[in-house]
Amino acid sequence: MTGANFEGDPARLRAFMLELDDVSAQARAIGKDMREGLRPNMDWCGEDDPYARSAGPQFRDTVETLSETLDALADAVANINNGRRLELAAITGATYDALERISQLQRKTDDVTNSPGGGKSH
């Protein structure tokens, strides 16, 4: 019978998970680097004049929002990866279970084949 099938390749899944770990780490690093890079210039618009009172808070809010967005992106990618870890555990668990059942059936077959009657009924 042909149709839809599912294949879970643990090696490919592990490789994908390593890539996701890198993406998450890069997103965190971008946010950290941005905050550190902007810190010395946070008051670029002045300190106590109408423009500074208008632009300063808006700029700081924009930087904070961008920073929170990058952190949320890193968290989202990390959580996707946590889901992949659960998926990998399910795949490897199902594989182990299937192999164990095959081994049990093989032992039963060997027991019948090696019995005094050789598996033949009289």
Secondary structure by P-SEA (a helix, b strand, c coil): cccbbbbbcaaaaaaaaaaaaaaaaaaaaaaaaaaaaacccccccccccaaaaaaaaaaaaaaaaaaaaaaaaaaaaaaaaaaaaaaaaaaaaaaaaaaaaaaaaaaaaaaaaacccccccc
